[in-house]
Amino acid sequence: MIKIIEKIFYCRYCDTPSKYCFSQHRSGLYFKYHVTIPPYSATVVAGEGENEGTFPFNLDLGDPIRVGMSGCVDYRGGHKTMSNWCFLTRPYVVEVWKEGEKSGSDYQEIELNETEKIVASRQVRDVVRAALFAIAEKYGEIPELPVEYAHFLPLLKTFLRSRTIPLPNGAWIEEEGKSWKSEFRLREISFSIPKGRVEITDSYVEGTFAVQVANREIYYSSNGNHHVVYMFVKHPYQQLYGYEQYGDHIHPPAEINERVMIDDLFKRRLGDLMFHETETIHEHIFRRPVKNSISKIKVINGKFECDGETVTKIIPENPDEETVLYHPEHGTLVFKGERYVYTVPYIRAGHD
């Protein structure tokens, strides 16, 4: 099923790879694998270490996806350092074909020493995986898998799958075929999420809906012409993102401090401001807004109280009646009693 047909070793000081060389010298050892999964075949390059000047076997990894300030370059599947050392970050599929598409070639397996065998054996699982997904992407099919690789089947089915998943209150998830990508959509709000198992869960915030996909929890509400979505990313590190549409106005996405409670954002936020019943002790997270931040807000039954140029709270004129706040680009917020005013603790934002 798999055999090594070429190898390339680079070291400034050694002619053959050894444990001493890998531990003491800057070097690299890469193999070209011939993988056969009838009726398909693939050629895959994988290995360990670095090559000076070019990628192993002079591979062309295409256009860079990022260039660092130091001069280092990221490619899809590889990296070049500022001092021109090159290495692969994952197995690289050179070619995929089906029986009858390519004239027969006699791929001879080469001999390896003990160090080379150890390095090559560490690559086999990832090499087979890379070949299987390249076959699935090119042909849209899953070959019959040997028992030792049957655990890849659910992943391959997910990768190929294309479908629309309806969600409550007019939202949906669009999965892209031959891809790990999918997209959450609510009216004109849309953002990418990983493809994975979709679970509609109970939201702990009244009037909202919740869905869990892979490592993301998505909470959303859709009331009339006001639509709000918050996405909490649980790992590898916690992040909280907000999306909002009011009428035809679609606000840029924002990243919010992950320690903010989702129910506070739904119940106490209007635009860039939050209105709390009590003074918060988390002053390192929540800041007081300046007067300019309330310029667009219209108030019924209430007035803002300021300390110089800083807005501190809003006090109702009639404590027995509700206070209504209206922002032309964010809608309304209704509450009773006085509230302390803070800014939404953005990490990145494009709000007004």
N, C-alpha and C positions, 0 to 999 in steps of 0.2 A: 504493500500500500504506500509506503514512504521509504525513499532512499536518498542518500546524499550523493550528488553527482559532481559537485565542485566545492572547493574550499579556498579561502583566502586568509592569509595571516600577515599581520603587520606588526613589526617591532623594530626600533632603531638599533637594537643590540643583539637580538636573538634570531636564529634562522628557523627554529621550530618552537611551537608553544610548549610551555611547561608551567607547573604550579608556581615556580620561582618567578618566571617571567610575568605572569599575570599579577602577582602580588607586589613586584618591585618595579616594573616598567610600565610605561604608557603604551598599551598595545591593543590589538583587536583580532578576533577570530570569528569569521562569518562563513556560513555554509549556504549552498544552493540546494534546496530540497526538490525532488520530483515526487509529487503526491498524486496517487491514482485512487479515485473513488468511482468505479464504473457507473456510467459511461463517460465520466469526466476525468480530466487531469489538470494539474496546475504546477507551476514553478514558483517557489517561494524562497525568499532570502531572509535568513535570521541568524542571529549570533550574539556575541557579547563584545564589549570594548569599543575602541575607536580606531579610525583610519585617518591618516594625515593627508589632507589635501582634497580627497574625493570620498564619496560614499562607497561602501563595499561594492565590488564588481562594477564600479563606475555607474551606479544606478542614477537615473534622472528622476528626482522626486517632484518635478514640476515647479510651479511658482511658489515663492515663500508665502506663508500665512502671517508671519510677524517678523519684524526686524528690530532687535533691541538697540538701545542707545550705545551699548558697548561694541556693536557690530555683529553680535551673535544672531543667528537666523533660525527660525522654526519653520519646518516643512511638515506636511501631512505624513507622518511616519518617520521623521528624522530631524536631527538638529546639527547645526554647524556652530562651533564656538568662535569667539573673536580671534583666536589664534589658529583657526582653520583646521581644527580636529572635527571629524564627522562621525556620527553614529546613528543607528536606527533606534527608534523608540518603540517599535513593534514590528512583527514580521511583515515583509513587503511582498505582495503578490505581483510577480513579474508578468505572468501570462496564465490564462485559463482557456481551455478548449474542450470540445466534445469529440467523441469518436467520429472519425470521418472528416473533421474540419482541418486536420493537420496531417501531413504525410508522416508516416511512422519514423520515429527516431529511436535509436538504441541507446537508452540512458544507462550508462554503466556506473555501478556503485563504486565509489573510491574507498581506499583503505584509510583508516584513521588510527592515530596512536591513542593511548589510554586517556591522556588529557583531553584530546579532541572529542573522544567518545563521551566523556562526562559533560562537556559543554554542549555538544549536539543533543544529548538526551534531554537536557533541560528545556530545549526549544520545541520538542515534538508536539506537545499538546497545543501550544499557541499557533504552530505552523498549520496543523490540521484545521483548527478553528478558522484561521485566516483563509485557507483554501475553500472551506465549506461556505463561508459567507460571500466570498468572491463568486463562487458558482451560483449561489442563490441570487445575488444581485444581477449577474449577467443573464441567467437563463430563467429566473423566476421559479426554479424547481429545487426540490430537496432530494438528493440521491439517497439510495438505500444505505443506511449507516451501519458499519460494523458495531457489534455489541459494545466495544470499549469506548465508542464515541456516541452512543445513543443519547447521552445526557445533553448533547447539543440540540436535540430535536425541538424542545419547547422554545429555545432561543431563536432557532431558524424560523419557526412558524410565526413568532412574534415579529421578527425582522421583515418577513414577506407580507404580513397582514396589512390590509388597507380597509378602513371602515369608518363610518360616522357613528358616534355614540351620543344619543340624545340625553340631556340632563334636565332636571326640573327647571321651570321658570324661563324657558327659552334659551338656555345655554347648551353648548354641545362641544364635543372633542372630535377633531378630524385627524385620523391617523394616516400617515403617509406610507405607501407601500415601498418595499425594498429600502427601508430606512429605519433608524431608531427614533425618528422625530414624530411628534404629533403637535397639535395646536389646540389650545383652549380658546373658545369664542363665546362672547356674550354681546349681542348687538354689534357695535363697531369695535369693541375691545377684543384684541387677540394677542396671544403671546405663545411662544414655543415652550413645550414641556417634553420630557422623555416619554417614549412609548412604553406602556406597562399596564399592569392590571388596574382597572378603574373600579373604585369602590365608592358608592354614594353613601355617605355617613350622616348621622344626626348632628346638626349644627347646634352648639350650645348658645348661640345668639338668636333670639327670637326674630322671625321674619327673614332669616338668611338661609342659605343652603351650603352644604359642604360636600366636597368630593376629594378623595385621596388617590393620587397617581404616583407610583414609584416612591420617591422620597419627598414628595410635595403634598402639602395640604392646601386646598383652595377653598376659600370662603367667598360667597358672593351674594349680592342682593340686586333685585331689579324691580323698581317701583316707578311705574309710569315712564317718565323720560329720564330717570336718574338710575344709573347703573354703576355699581362699585364692586371691585374684586380685590381680594388680598390673597397673596400666595406666600405660604411659609415653607421654606426649604429647610429640611431637618438635618441633612448631612451632605457633604463632609463637614461643613460648618453652617451655622444657622444664619439664615437671611430672611428678610421680610420685604415683600414688594407690594406696591399698591397701584391700582389702575382705576380710572374713573371716566365716565361719560355723562354729561348733563346736557340733554337736548342734542344739538349737533356739535357741541364742544367736547372734543376728546383731549383729555389732559395727558401730558407725557408721563411715562411710568416713573415711579419714585421708589427708592429704597429707604426703608424706615428702620430705626433702631429695633432690633428683634425682641427687646424686653417690653415693648408696648403690647398691651393686651388687645386681642382682636375685637373683643366686645366694646372696648373703649373707642376704637376707631370707628365702629359702626354707630355707636350711640352718642358719642361726645365730640365727634370731629365735624367741622365745617370748613372746607378748604384747607388752609395751612394752620388753622387754629383748633385747639381742643379746649373744651369747657368742662372743668371738673367741679364736683360738689365740695371738695375739700382741698386745702393746700397740699400739694404733693411734697413728699420728703426727698424725691429723686431729682434734686436740682441739677445733678450732673447730666441728666437725660432731658428734662423739660426746662425750657427757657421762657421768659416773659417776652411777649411780642412788643413791637414799637407801634406808635399810633398809626403809621402809614399802612399797617397790615389790616386795619379795620375800615379803611376808606370805602370799600365797596359793599360793606355789610349794612343792610337796612334792619332796624330794630323796631319791634312792636312790643310795648310794655317792658321797657328796660333802658338802661343807659350804662355806658362803659365808664369805669372809674380808672383814672390814670395817676401815676406817680411820675410827674415830669413828662418825659416822652415815652414812658413805659406803661403799657396797659396791664392792669392788675386783675380786675374782675368786672363782672357785669351784674348790676343790681336791678331787680324788677321794681317798677313803679307801683304796681299792685301785687303784693306777695301771694294773694289768693288766686291770681290768674296766671296762665301760661305765658312765657316769653317766647316770641317767635323771631328767629334770625333768618334773613334771606340774603343769599349771595347770588348774583346773576350768572355765575359760572359753576356753582356747586349746589344750588338748591336751597333747602330750608333745614333748620334744626329747631326743634321745639323742646322746651324743658320748663320746669317749675323751680322757683327759688333762685338765690344768687349762685353764681358760678365763678370760679377762679379761671383765668385765661392763660393758656400756654401755647407755645408753638408746637406743631407736630415735629418730633425729633427725627428729621430726615438725615440720612447719610448721603444720598444723592437725590436731587429733585428737579423737576421742571415745572412745578406749579406756579400759579400766578402769585 
